[in-house]
Amino acid sequence: MSSNSNRNFLETSEPKDIETLDKTSTTMTIGWNPPIANKECVHHYRVCYLLLPSDQFVEKNDEVCAQTPPVLDFDEPLEYNLTDLEPCAKYRISVTAITGGGIESDTVFHEDSAELEGMLAIGYLLVT
């Protein structure tokens, strides 16, 4: 954070405790808590996700980003649904807080795979 008090008012710290709340073979619900510093300055969040390379997916993948609706309750945990994911693929998810003035927080990262927990995945066929 900057030592300039006018600038501090516009900055915010990064979102906290990013985690996967729920997932299926093609969706994930990601949750996080608001920043600690200047959370009242957050206007919205940018959520991005990237399919990570594996033996099956060797080409470079494009990152997909979306903006959340404006924040209405600064103390409540937040969540975002990722859809149309590749089954059994690993993703890197990032969340950035953005103030009304457009200043971005540090970005936090989380990795997880789109799959049903407790199930054996064989190709695209899920066996219970």
A tleap script that builds the chain and sets N, CA, C and O, in Angstrom:
source leaprc.protein.ff14SB
mol = sequence {
  NMET SER SER ASN SER ASN ARG ASN PHE LEU
  GLU THR SER GLU PRO LYS ASP ILE GLU THR
  LEU ASP LYS THR SER THR THR MET THR ILE
  GLY TRP ASN PRO PRO ILE ALA ASN LYS GLU
  CYS VAL HIE HIE TYR ARG VAL CYS TYR LEU
  LEU LEU PRO SER ASP GLN PHE VAL GLU LYS
  ASN ASP GLU VAL CYS ALA GLN THR PRO PRO
  VAL LEU ASP PHE ASP GLU PRO LEU GLU TYR
  ASN LEU THR ASP LEU GLU PRO CYS ALA LYS
  TYR ARG ILE SER VAL THR ALA ILE THR GLY
  GLY GLY ILE GLU SER ASP THR VAL PHE HIE
  GLU ASP SER ALA GLU LEU GLU GLY MET LEU
  ALA ILE GLY TYR LEU LEU VAL CTHR
}
set mol.1.N position { 0.824 -1.181 0.000 }
set mol.1.CA position { 0.000 0.000 0.000 }
set mol.1.C position { 0.871 1.248 0.000 }
set mol.1.O position { 1.966 1.249 0.561 }
set mol.2.N position { 0.406 2.255 -0.599 }
set mol.2.CA position { 1.110 3.527 -0.680 }
set mol.2.C position { 0.988 4.267 0.654 }
set mol.2.O position { 0.019 4.081 1.390 }
set mol.3.N position { 1.973 5.101 0.955 }
set mol.3.CA position { 1.898 5.891 2.183 }
set mol.3.C position { 1.074 7.157 1.981 }
set mol.3.O position { 0.753 7.828 2.962 }
set mol.4.N position { 0.727 7.501 0.774 }
set mol.4.CA position { -0.088 8.678 0.478 }
set mol.4.C position { -1.518 8.407 0.932 }
set mol.4.O position { -2.155 7.488 0.418 }
set mol.5.N position { -2.048 9.195 1.897 }
set mol.5.CA position { -3.359 8.904 2.477 }
set mol.5.C position { -4.485 9.025 1.465 }
set mol.5.O position { -5.448 8.265 1.557 }
set mol.6.N position { -4.417 9.943 0.499 }
set mol.6.CA position { -5.452 10.041 -0.528 }
set mol.6.C position { -5.470 8.797 -1.386 }
set mol.6.O position { -6.534 8.300 -1.753 }
set mol.7.N position { -4.296 8.297 -1.703 }
set mol.7.CA position { -4.210 7.096 -2.538 }
set mol.7.C position { -4.651 5.854 -1.753 }
set mol.7.O position { -5.270 4.959 -2.328 }
set mol.8.N position { -4.345 5.784 -0.451 }
set mol.8.CA position { -4.754 4.642 0.360 }
set mol.8.C position { -6.266 4.465 0.359 }
set mol.8.O position { -6.766 3.340 0.371 }
set mol.9.N position { -6.985 5.568 0.345 }
set mol.9.CA position { -8.444 5.478 0.348 }
set mol.9.C position { -8.956 4.738 -0.876 }
set mol.9.O position { -9.975 4.052 -0.797 }
set mol.10.N position { -8.270 4.863 -2.008 }
set mol.10.CA position { -8.725 4.252 -3.248 }
set mol.10.C position { -8.239 2.819 -3.428 }
set mol.10.O position { -8.804 2.074 -4.228 }
set mol.11.N position { -7.202 2.423 -2.697 }
set mol.11.CA position { -6.661 1.074 -2.843 }
set mol.11.C position { -7.376 0.110 -1.899 }
set mol.11.O position { -7.995 0.522 -0.917 }
set mol.12.N position { -7.279 -1.154 -2.210 }
set mol.12.CA position { -7.825 -2.196 -1.350 }
set mol.12.C position { -6.861 -3.370 -1.345 }
set mol.12.O position { -6.060 -3.523 -2.267 }
set mol.13.N position { -6.931 -4.191 -0.322 }
set mol.13.CA position { -6.092 -5.390 -0.310 }
set mol.13.C position { -6.758 -6.470 -1.151 }
set mol.13.O position { -7.871 -6.289 -1.646 }
set mol.14.N position { -6.074 -7.583 -1.305 }
set mol.14.CA position { -6.578 -8.667 -2.160 }
set mol.14.C position { -7.717 -9.425 -1.477 }
set mol.14.O position { -7.831 -9.405 -0.251 }
set mol.15.N position { -8.564 -10.096 -2.274 }
set mol.15.CA position { -9.603 -10.969 -1.711 }
set mol.15.C position { -8.945 -12.068 -0.863 }
set mol.15.O position { -7.781 -12.405 -1.080 }
set mol.16.N position { -9.676 -12.614 0.082 }
set mol.16.CA position { -9.137 -13.606 1.018 }
set mol.16.C position { -9.847 -14.954 0.871 }
set mol.16.O position { -11.008 -15.022 0.468 }
set mol.17.N position { -9.127 -16.016 1.206 }
set mol.17.CA position { -9.693 -17.361 1.378 }
set mol.17.C position { -10.429 -17.884 0.145 }
set mol.17.O position { -11.532 -18.415 0.276 }
set mol.18.N position { -9.850 -17.748 -1.045 }
set mol.18.CA position { -10.480 -18.267 -2.248 }
set mol.18.C position { -10.501 -19.800 -2.181 }
set mol.18.O position { -9.502 -20.428 -1.831 }
set mol.19.N position { -11.652 -20.388 -2.521 }
set mol.19.CA position { -11.803 -21.846 -2.451 }
set mol.19.C position { -12.908 -22.307 -3.389 }
set mol.19.O position { -13.726 -21.514 -3.854 }
set mol.20.N position { -12.910 -23.609 -3.653 }
set mol.20.CA position { -13.984 -24.224 -4.426 }
set mol.20.C position { -15.097 -24.607 -3.466 }
set mol.20.O position { -14.870 -25.358 -2.517 }
set mol.21.N position { -16.294 -24.096 -3.706 }
set mol.21.CA position { -17.439 -24.396 -2.849 }
set mol.21.C position { -18.204 -25.622 -3.339 }
set mol.21.O position { -18.731 -26.397 -2.541 }
set mol.22.N position { -18.259 -25.790 -4.661 }
set mol.22.CA position { -18.996 -26.906 -5.253 }
set mol.22.C position { -18.456 -27.131 -6.653 }
set mol.22.O position { -17.949 -26.199 -7.278 }
set mol.23.N position { -18.558 -28.363 -7.158 }
set mol.23.CA position { -18.121 -28.619 -8.519 }
set mol.23.C position { -18.793 -29.855 -9.086 }
set mol.23.O position { -19.188 -30.771 -8.365 }
set mol.24.N position { -18.908 -29.846 -10.410 }
set mol.24.CA position { -19.371 -31.006 -11.169 }
set mol.24.C position { -18.318 -31.254 -12.243 }
set mol.24.O position { -17.238 -30.666 -12.203 }
set mol.25.N position { -18.625 -32.112 -13.189 }
set mol.25.CA position { -17.657 -32.386 -14.255 }
set mol.25.C position { -17.488 -31.205 -15.205 }
set mol.25.O position { -16.496 -31.151 -15.931 }
set mol.26.N position { -18.426 -30.256 -15.223 }
set mol.26.CA position { -18.324 -29.119 -16.150 }
set mol.26.C position { -18.546 -27.753 -15.493 }
set mol.26.O position { -18.582 -26.739 -16.191 }
set mol.27.N position { -18.696 -27.707 -14.166 }
set mol.27.CA position { -18.907 -26.427 -13.475 }
set mol.27.C position { -18.116 -26.385 -12.168 }
set mol.27.O position { -17.775 -27.423 -11.602 }
set mol.28.N position { -17.836 -25.189 -11.708 }
set mol.28.CA position { -17.251 -24.971 -10.384 }
set mol.28.C position { -17.846 -23.695 -9.803 }
set mol.28.O position { -18.035 -22.709 -10.516 }
set mol.29.N position { -18.137 -23.718 -8.517 }
set mol.29.CA position { -18.533 -22.511 -7.801 }
set mol.29.C position { -17.359 -22.129 -6.916 }
set mol.29.O position { -16.951 -22.886 -6.035 }
set mol.30.N position { -16.823 -20.934 -7.168 }
set mol.30.CA position { -15.671 -20.424 -6.438 }
set mol.30.C position { -16.160 -19.399 -5.430 }
set mol.30.O position { -17.006 -18.564 -5.752 }
set mol.31.N position { -15.637 -19.455 -4.216 }
set mol.31.CA position { -16.012 -18.497 -3.187 }
set mol.31.C position { -14.790 -17.808 -2.609 }
set mol.31.O position { -13.684 -18.346 -2.662 }
set mol.32.N position { -14.987 -16.615 -2.057 }
set mol.32.CA position { -13.912 -15.879 -1.408 }
set mol.32.C position { -14.510 -14.871 -0.431 }
set mol.32.O position { -15.701 -14.565 -0.471 }
set mol.33.N position { -13.654 -14.373 0.435 }
set mol.33.CA position { -14.048 -13.339 1.385 }
set mol.33.C position { -13.529 -11.984 0.908 }
set mol.33.O position { -12.540 -11.914 0.178 }
set mol.34.N position { -14.203 -10.905 1.324 }
set mol.34.CA position { -13.768 -9.564 0.913 }
set mol.34.C position { -12.366 -9.250 1.436 }
set mol.34.O position { -11.896 -9.885 2.380 }
set mol.35.N position { -11.706 -8.279 0.827 }
set mol.35.CA position { -10.403 -7.835 1.331 }
set mol.35.C position { -10.519 -7.306 2.759 }
set mol.35.O position { -11.605 -6.944 3.212 }
set mol.36.N position { -9.405 -7.268 3.448 }
set mol.36.CA position { -9.398 -6.733 4.807 }
set mol.36.C position { -9.268 -5.212 4.776 }
set mol.36.O position { -9.997 -4.515 5.481 }
set mol.37.N position { -8.351 -4.696 3.968 }
set mol.37.CA position { -8.109 -3.244 3.918 }
set mol.37.C position { -9.045 -2.574 2.918 }
set mol.37.O position { -9.105 -2.969 1.754 }
set mol.38.N position { -9.761 -1.579 3.369 }
set mol.38.CA position { -10.614 -0.744 2.515 }
set mol.38.C position { -11.630 -1.542 1.695 }
set mol.38.O position { -11.857 -1.246 0.521 }
set mol.39.N position { -12.232 -2.541 2.309 }
set mol.39.CA position { -13.207 -3.359 1.568 }
set mol.39.C position { -14.387 -2.535 1.065 }
set mol.39.O position { -15.032 -2.913 0.087 }
set mol.40.N position { -14.676 -1.412 1.722 }
set mol.40.CA position { -15.786 -0.557 1.296 }
set mol.40.C position { -15.495 0.136 -0.036 }
set mol.40.O position { -16.405 0.670 -0.670 }
set mol.41.N position { -14.234 0.130 -0.458 }
set mol.41.CA position { -13.850 0.752 -1.736 }
set mol.41.C position { -14.056 -0.183 -2.925 }
set mol.41.O position { -14.008 0.259 -4.073 }
set mol.42.N position { -14.286 -1.472 -2.662 }
set mol.42.CA position { -14.428 -2.438 -3.763 }
set mol.42.C position { -15.751 -2.210 -4.479 }
set mol.42.O position { -16.812 -2.196 -3.855 }
set mol.43.N position { -15.680 -2.037 -5.766 }
set mol.43.CA position { -16.883 -1.877 -6.594 }
set mol.43.C position { -17.317 -3.230 -7.161 }
set mol.43.O position { -18.502 -3.564 -7.139 }
set mol.44.N position { -16.352 -4.008 -7.670 }
set mol.44.CA position { -16.647 -5.328 -8.231 }
set mol.44.C position { -15.360 -6.161 -8.232 }
set mol.44.O position { -14.297 -5.690 -7.828 }
set mol.45.N position { -15.481 -7.392 -8.690 }
set mol.45.CA position { -14.339 -8.296 -8.786 }
set mol.45.C position { -14.199 -8.783 -10.223 }
set mol.45.O position { -15.176 -8.895 -10.963 }
set mol.46.N position { -12.953 -9.069 -10.593 }
set mol.46.CA position { -12.700 -9.737 -11.869 }
set mol.46.C position { -12.312 -11.177 -11.545 }
set mol.46.O position { -11.382 -11.423 -10.777 }
set mol.47.N position { -13.039 -12.126 -12.141 }
set mol.47.CA position { -12.771 -13.547 -11.961 }
set mol.47.C position { -12.300 -14.084 -13.309 }
set mol.47.O position { -12.982 -13.922 -14.321 }
set mol.48.N position { -11.135 -14.722 -13.316 }
set mol.48.CA position { -10.590 -15.299 -14.544 }
set mol.48.C position { -10.286 -16.770 -14.314 }
set mol.48.O position { -9.984 -17.187 -13.196 }
set mol.49.N position { -10.370 -17.549 -15.382 }
set mol.49.CA position { -9.958 -18.939 -15.277 }
set mol.49.C position { -9.275 -19.379 -16.563 }
set mol.49.O position { -9.582 -18.905 -17.656 }
set mol.50.N position { -8.328 -20.312 -16.390 }
set mol.50.CA position { -7.489 -20.779 -17.475 }
set mol.50.C position { -7.363 -22.286 -17.382 }
set mol.50.O position { -7.011 -22.824 -16.332 }
set mol.51.N position { -7.648 -22.959 -18.469 }
set mol.51.CA position { -7.454 -24.404 -18.552 }
set mol.51.C position { -5.956 -24.673 -18.576 }
set mol.51.O position { -5.255 -24.193 -19.465 }
set mol.52.N position { -5.463 -25.434 -17.611 }
set mol.52.CA position { -4.032 -25.704 -17.535 }
set mol.52.C position { -3.652 -26.816 -18.509 }
set mol.52.O position { -4.433 -27.743 -18.723 }
set mol.53.N position { -2.460 -26.733 -19.101 }
set mol.53.CA position { -2.033 -27.767 -20.051 }
set mol.53.C position { -1.878 -29.118 -19.356 }
set mol.53.O position { -1.518 -29.191 -18.182 }
set mol.54.N position { -2.154 -30.172 -20.097 }
set mol.54.CA position { -1.934 -31.545 -19.633 }
set mol.54.C position { -1.564 -32.370 -20.850 }
set mol.54.O position { -1.369 -31.825 -21.936 }
set mol.55.N position { -1.467 -33.668 -20.678 }
set mol.55.CA position { -1.150 -34.540 -21.812 }
set mol.55.C position { -2.227 -34.463 -22.882 }
set mol.55.O position { -1.926 -34.560 -24.072 }
set mol.56.N position { -3.486 -34.288 -22.472 }
set mol.56.CA position { -4.590 -34.225 -23.426 }
set mol.56.C position { -4.683 -32.864 -24.093 }
set mol.56.O position { -5.039 -32.773 -25.268 }
set mol.57.N position { -4.366 -31.801 -23.355 }
set mol.57.CA position { -4.521 -30.438 -23.863 }
set mol.57.C position { -3.144 -29.786 -23.904 }
set mol.57.O position { -2.689 -29.227 -22.906 }
set mol.58.N position { -2.487 -29.855 -25.047 }
set mol.58.CA position { -1.129 -29.340 -25.133 }
set mol.58.C position { -1.064 -27.954 -25.756 }
set mol.58.O position { -0.057 -27.264 -25.597 }
set mol.59.N position { -2.096 -27.532 -26.453 }
set mol.59.CA position { -2.060 -26.202 -27.051 }
set mol.59.C position { -2.251 -25.130 -25.983 }
set mol.59.O position { -2.737 -25.407 -24.886 }
set mol.60.N position { -1.860 -23.901 -26.321 }
set mol.60.CA position { -2.026 -22.777 -25.396 }
set mol.60.C position { -3.509 -22.435 -25.307 }
set mol.60.O position { -4.195 -22.330 -26.324 }
set mol.61.N position { -3.982 -22.269 -24.115 }
set mol.61.CA position { -5.385 -21.943 -23.881 }
set mol.61.C position { -5.530 -20.474 -23.532 }
set mol.61.O position { -4.630 -19.870 -22.949 }
set mol.62.N position { -6.666 -19.907 -23.891 }
set mol.62.CA position { -6.944 -18.511 -23.583 }
set mol.62.C position { -7.610 -18.404 -22.215 }
set mol.62.O position { -8.444 -19.231 -21.849 }
set mol.63.N position { -7.230 -17.378 -21.474 }
set mol.63.CA position { -7.849 -17.108 -20.188 }
set mol.63.C position { -9.212 -16.458 -20.420 }
set mol.63.O position { -9.355 -15.581 -21.273 }
set mol.64.N position { -10.205 -16.896 -19.656 }
set mol.64.CA position { -11.551 -16.340 -19.733 }
set mol.64.C position { -11.758 -15.480 -18.491 }
set mol.64.O position { -11.509 -15.931 -17.374 }
set mol.65.N position { -12.215 -14.237 -18.683 }
set mol.65.CA position { -12.433 -13.327 -17.558 }
set mol.65.C position { -13.852 -12.778 -17.584 }
set mol.65.O position { -14.446 -12.587 -18.645 }
set mol.66.N position { -14.377 -12.532 -16.395 }
set mol.66.CA position { -15.710 -11.943 -16.256 }
set mol.66.C position { -15.692 -10.992 -15.069 }
set mol.66.O position { -14.853 -11.100 -14.174 }
set mol.67.N position { -16.627 -10.067 -15.081 }
set mol.67.CA position { -16.771 -9.096 -14.003 }
set mol.67.C position { -18.009 -9.455 -13.192 }
set mol.67.O position { -19.060 -9.760 -13.757 }
set mol.68.N position { -17.884 -9.420 -11.866 }
set mol.68.CA position { -19.041 -9.675 -11.017 }
set mol.68.C position { -19.948 -8.451 -11.025 }
set mol.68.O position { -19.512 -7.364 -11.406 }
set mol.69.N position { -21.192 -8.609 -10.613 }
set mol.69.CA position { -22.048 -7.426 -10.417 }
set mol.69.C position { -21.445 -6.543 -9.317 }
set mol.69.O position { -20.621 -7.014 -8.533 }
set mol.70.N position { -21.843 -5.281 -9.254 }
set mol.70.CA position { -21.334 -4.402 -8.182 }
set mol.70.C position { -21.597 -4.994 -6.795 }
set mol.70.O position { -22.625 -5.629 -6.560 }
set mol.71.N position { -20.661 -4.774 -5.898 }
set mol.71.CA position { -20.761 -5.278 -4.524 }
set mol.71.C position { -21.795 -4.454 -3.767 }
set mol.71.O position { -21.749 -3.224 -3.786 }
set mol.72.N position { -22.732 -5.134 -3.096 }
set mol.72.CA position { -23.766 -4.449 -2.319 }
set mol.72.C position { -23.544 -4.599 -0.817 }
set mol.72.O position { -23.873 -3.697 -0.047 }
set mol.73.N position { -22.987 -5.738 -0.398 }
set mol.73.CA position { -22.725 -5.989 1.025 }
set mol.73.C position { -21.242 -6.276 1.175 }
set mol.73.O position { -20.759 -7.314 0.724 }
set mol.74.N position { -20.517 -5.361 1.805 }
set mol.74.CA position { -19.064 -5.445 1.864 }
set mol.74.C position { -18.552 -6.493 2.850 }
set mol.74.O position { -17.362 -6.809 2.839 }
set mol.75.N position { -19.423 -7.039 3.701 }
set mol.75.CA position { -18.994 -8.009 4.704 }
set mol.75.C position { -19.307 -9.455 4.330 }
set mol.75.O position { -18.795 -10.376 4.966 }
set mol.76.N position { -20.118 -9.666 3.334 }
set mol.76.CA position { -20.550 -11.015 2.970 }
set mol.76.C position { -19.528 -11.726 2.087 }
set mol.76.O position { -18.902 -11.096 1.235 }
set mol.77.N position { -19.352 -13.051 2.288 }
set mol.77.CA position { -18.533 -13.826 1.353 }
set mol.77.C position { -19.156 -13.752 -0.045 }
set mol.77.O position { -20.366 -13.573 -0.186 }
set mol.78.N position { -18.326 -13.891 -1.062 }
set mol.78.CA position { -18.794 -13.802 -2.442 }
set mol.78.C position { -18.563 -15.126 -3.148 }
set mol.78.O position { -17.749 -15.944 -2.720 }
set mol.79.N position { -19.296 -15.322 -4.240 }
set mol.79.CA position { -19.083 -16.529 -5.034 }
set mol.79.C position { -19.374 -16.250 -6.497 }
set mol.79.O position { -20.085 -15.309 -6.849 }
set mol.80.N position { -18.796 -17.105 -7.342 }
set mol.80.CA position { -18.971 -16.967 -8.787 }
set mol.80.C position { -19.010 -18.365 -9.389 }
set mol.80.O position { -18.241 -19.241 -8.992 }
set mol.81.N position { -19.909 -18.571 -10.347 }
set mol.81.CA position { -20.047 -19.874 -11.009 }
set mol.81.C position { -19.294 -19.891 -12.322 }
set mol.81.O position { -19.504 -19.039 -13.185 }
set mol.82.N position { -18.414 -20.873 -12.465 }
set mol.82.CA position { -17.715 -21.115 -13.726 }
set mol.82.C position { -18.470 -22.231 -14.436 }
set mol.82.O position { -18.745 -23.270 -13.837 }
set mol.83.N position { -18.804 -22.028 -15.699 }
set mol.83.CA position { -19.595 -23.018 -16.435 }
set mol.83.C position { -18.902 -23.409 -17.732 }
set mol.83.O position { -17.928 -22.781 -18.147 }
set mol.84.N position { -19.416 -24.449 -18.357 }
set mol.84.CA position { -18.896 -24.950 -19.640 }
set mol.84.C position { -17.422 -25.326 -19.550 }
set mol.84.O position { -16.653 -25.068 -20.477 }
set mol.85.N position { -17.030 -25.935 -18.434 }
set mol.85.CA position { -15.650 -26.370 -18.254 }
set mol.85.C position { -15.437 -27.729 -18.911 }
set mol.85.O position { -16.389 -28.476 -19.136 }
set mol.86.N position { -14.189 -28.039 -19.213 }
set mol.86.CA position { -13.840 -29.347 -19.758 }
set mol.86.C position { -13.863 -30.367 -18.616 }
set mol.86.O position { -13.251 -30.136 -17.574 }
set mol.87.N position { -14.558 -31.486 -18.800 }
set mol.87.CA position { -14.597 -32.500 -17.736 }
set mol.87.C position { -13.195 -33.001 -17.382 }
set mol.87.O position { -12.357 -33.215 -18.258 }
set mol.88.N position { -12.965 -33.180 -16.106 }
set mol.88.CA position { -11.723 -33.762 -15.574 }
set mol.88.C position { -10.480 -32.958 -15.923 }
set mol.88.O position { -9.382 -33.514 -15.947 }
set mol.89.N position { -10.621 -31.679 -16.193 }
set mol.89.CA position { -9.489 -30.821 -16.532 }
set mol.89.C position { -9.172 -29.897 -15.364 }
set mol.89.O position { -10.056 -29.519 -14.595 }
set mol.90.N position { -7.906 -29.543 -15.245 }
set mol.90.CA position { -7.463 -28.676 -14.154 }
set mol.90.C position { -7.457 -27.223 -14.620 }
set mol.90.O position { -7.059 -26.913 -15.743 }
set mol.91.N position { -7.914 -26.332 -13.718 }
set mol.91.CA position { -8.016 -24.910 -14.016 }
set mol.91.C position { -7.274 -24.082 -12.981 }
set mol.91.O position { -7.193 -24.445 -11.808 }
set mol.92.N position { -6.731 -22.953 -13.445 }
set mol.92.CA position { -6.190 -21.931 -12.537 }
set mol.92.C position { -7.208 -20.802 -12.529 }
set mol.92.O position { -7.544 -20.248 -13.576 }
set mol.93.N position { -7.696 -20.464 -11.337 }
set mol.93.CA position { -8.713 -19.418 -11.169 }
set mol.93.C position { -8.062 -18.253 -10.439 }
set mol.93.O position { -7.283 -18.453 -9.507 }
set mol.94.N position { -8.385 -17.034 -10.867 }
set mol.94.CA position { -7.861 -15.850 -10.185 }
set mol.94.C position { -9.000 -14.886 -9.873 }
set mol.94.O position { -9.984 -14.802 -10.608 }
set mol.95.N position { -8.846 -14.162 -8.766 }
set mol.95.CA position { -9.833 -13.163 -8.353 }
set mol.95.C position { -9.086 -11.883 -7.987 }
set mol.95.O position { -8.102 -11.908 -7.246 }
set mol.96.N position { -9.578 -10.759 -8.526 }
set mol.96.CA position { -8.993 -9.442 -8.272 }
set mol.96.C position { -10.104 -8.491 -7.845 }
set mol.96.O position { -11.144 -8.416 -8.499 }
set mol.97.N position { -9.889 -7.767 -6.754 }
set mol.97.CA position { -10.840 -6.727 -6.326 }
set mol.97.C position { -10.539 -5.456 -7.109 }
set mol.97.O position { -9.375 -5.117 -7.321 }
set mol.98.N position { -11.585 -4.752 -7.541 }
set mol.98.CA position { -11.415 -3.521 -8.312 }
set mol.98.C position { -12.269 -2.428 -7.672 }
set mol.98.O position { -13.463 -2.615 -7.439 }
set mol.99.N position { -11.645 -1.290 -7.391 }
set mol.99.CA position { -12.352 -0.177 -6.744 }
set mol.99.C position { -13.184 0.588 -7.767 }
set mol.99.O position { -13.068 0.374 -8.973 }
set mol.100.N position { -14.023 1.485 -7.256 }
set mol.100.CA position { -14.807 2.344 -8.133 }
set mol.100.C position { -13.937 3.227 -9.007 }
set mol.100.O position { -14.368 3.660 -10.076 }
set mol.101.N position { -12.715 3.500 -8.563 }
set mol.101.CA position { -11.770 4.287 -9.346 }
set mol.101.C position { -10.953 3.460 -10.313 }
set mol.101.O position { -10.089 3.987 -11.014 }
set mol.102.N position { -11.224 2.156 -10.355 }
set mol.102.CA position { -10.523 1.279 -11.293 }
set mol.102.C position { -9.184 0.757 -10.816 }
set mol.102.O position { -8.459 0.128 -11.588 }
set mol.103.N position { -8.836 1.004 -9.553 }
set mol.103.CA position { -7.572 0.506 -9.017 }
set mol.103.C position { -7.740 -0.961 -8.636 }
set mol.103.O position { -8.695 -1.328 -7.951 }
set mol.104.N position { -6.803 -1.798 -9.085 }
set mol.104.CA position { -6.875 -3.243 -8.852 }
set mol.104.C position { -6.042 -3.660 -7.651 }
set mol.104.O position { -4.955 -3.133 -7.411 }
set mol.105.N position { -6.578 -4.622 -6.901 }
set mol.105.CA position { -5.829 -5.225 -5.797 }
set mol.105.C position { -4.824 -6.214 -6.375 }
set mol.105.O position { -4.799 -6.456 -7.581 }
set mol.106.N position { -4.000 -6.779 -5.505 }
set mol.106.CA position { -3.213 -7.935 -5.919 }
set mol.106.C position { -4.194 -9.046 -6.264 }
set mol.106.O position { -5.292 -9.111 -5.713 }
set mol.107.N position { -3.793 -9.905 -7.168 }
set mol.107.CA position { -4.634 -11.017 -7.599 }
set mol.107.C position { -4.319 -12.246 -6.765 }
set mol.107.O position { -3.154 -12.519 -6.474 }
set mol.108.N position { -5.354 -12.992 -6.376 }
set mol.108.CA position { -5.165 -14.252 -5.666 }
set mol.108.C position { -5.518 -15.399 -6.618 }
set mol.108.O position { -6.386 -15.264 -7.480 }
set mol.109.N position { -4.829 -16.528 -6.442 }
set mol.109.CA position { -4.984 -17.661 -7.346 }
set mol.109.C position { -5.436 -18.910 -6.598 }
set mol.109.O position { -5.195 -19.070 -5.402 }
set mol.110.N position { -6.100 -19.791 -7.347 }
set mol.110.CA position { -6.601 -21.050 -6.817 }
set mol.110.C position { -6.591 -22.048 -7.975 }
set mol.110.O position { -6.909 -21.681 -9.106 }
set mol.111.N position { -6.232 -23.300 -7.708 }
set mol.111.CA position { -6.281 -24.330 -8.747 }
set mol.111.C position { -7.192 -25.454 -8.301 }
set mol.111.O position { -7.197 -25.842 -7.133 }
set mol.112.N position { -7.965 -25.977 -9.248 }
set mol.112.CA position { -8.843 -27.112 -8.983 }
set mol.112.C position { -9.230 -27.739 -10.316 }
set mol.112.O position { -9.001 -27.155 -11.375 }
set mol.113.N position { -9.812 -28.916 -10.257 }
set mol.113.CA position { -10.238 -29.598 -11.481 }
set mol.113.C position { -11.749 -29.741 -11.500 }
set mol.113.O position { -12.395 -29.852 -10.458 }
set mol.114.N position { -12.292 -29.738 -12.695 }
set mol.114.CA position { -13.726 -29.917 -12.880 }
set mol.114.C position { -14.004 -31.414 -12.884 }
set mol.114.O position { -13.816 -32.086 -13.898 }
set mol.115.N position { -14.442 -31.918 -11.771 }
set mol.115.CA position { -14.754 -33.342 -11.652 }
set mol.115.C position { -15.621 -33.536 -10.419 }
set mol.115.O position { -15.646 -32.703 -9.513 }
set mol.116.N position { -16.315 -34.631 -10.408 }
set mol.116.CA position { -17.127 -34.953 -9.245 }
set mol.116.C position { -16.252 -35.633 -8.213 }
set mol.116.O position { -15.578 -36.617 -8.517 }
set mol.117.N position { -16.259 -35.120 -7.006 }
set mol.117.CA position { -15.480 -35.740 -5.950 }
set mol.117.C position { -16.103 -37.075 -5.583 }
set mol.117.O position { -17.325 -37.216 -5.550 }
set mol.118.N position { -15.246 -38.058 -5.307 }
set mol.118.CA position { -15.732 -39.366 -4.902 }
set mol.118.C position { -16.169 -40.246 -6.068 }
set mol.118.O position { -16.770 -41.299 -5.853 }
set mol.119.N position { -15.877 -39.834 -7.294 }
set mol.119.CA position { -16.241 -40.628 -8.464 }
set mol.119.C position { -14.982 -40.889 -9.278 }
set mol.119.O position { -14.053 -40.081 -9.274 }
set mol.120.N position { -14.955 -42.005 -9.967 }
set mol.120.CA position { -13.842 -42.367 -10.825 }
set mol.120.C position { -14.136 -41.889 -12.240 }
set mol.120.O position { -15.157 -42.262 -12.819 }
set mol.121.N position { -13.269 -41.082 -12.795 }
set mol.121.CA position { -13.483 -40.568 -14.144 }
set mol.121.C position { -12.638 -41.348 -15.138 }
set mol.121.O position { -11.425 -41.471 -14.966 }
set mol.122.N position { -13.277 -41.876 -16.179 }
set mol.122.CA position { -12.582 -42.597 -17.250 }
set mol.122.C position { -12.944 -41.903 -18.547 }
set mol.122.O position { -14.066 -42.033 -19.036 }
set mol.123.N position { -11.989 -41.161 -19.108 }
set mol.123.CA position { -12.295 -40.362 -20.293 }
set mol.123.C position { -13.389 -39.363 -19.929 }
set mol.123.O position { -13.232 -38.580 -18.993 }
set mol.124.N position { -14.484 -39.390 -20.661 }
set mol.124.CA position { -15.610 -38.523 -20.361 }
set mol.124.C position { -16.733 -39.282 -19.690 }
set mol.124.O position { -17.798 -38.713 -19.449 }
set mol.125.N position { -16.527 -40.555 -19.381 }
set mol.125.CA position { -17.532 -41.387 -18.733 }
set mol.125.C position { -17.262 -41.401 -17.235 }
set mol.125.O position { -16.154 -41.733 -16.813 }
set mol.126.N position { -18.237 -41.052 -16.438 }
set mol.126.CA position { -18.084 -41.068 -14.985 }
set mol.126.C position { -18.732 -42.323 -14.440 }
set mol.126.O position { -19.893 -42.611 -14.733 }
set mol.127.N position { -17.986 -43.063 -13.652 }
set mol.127.CA position { -18.452 -44.326 -13.080 }
set mol.127.C position { -18.545 -44.173 -11.571 }
set mol.127.O position { -17.590 -43.738 -10.928 }
set mol.128.N position { -19.713 -44.534 -10.996 }
set mol.128.CA position { -19.836 -44.433 -9.536 }
set mol.128.C position { -19.747 -45.814 -8.910 }
set mol.128.O position { -19.828 -45.944 -7.688 }
savepdb mol mol.pdb
quit
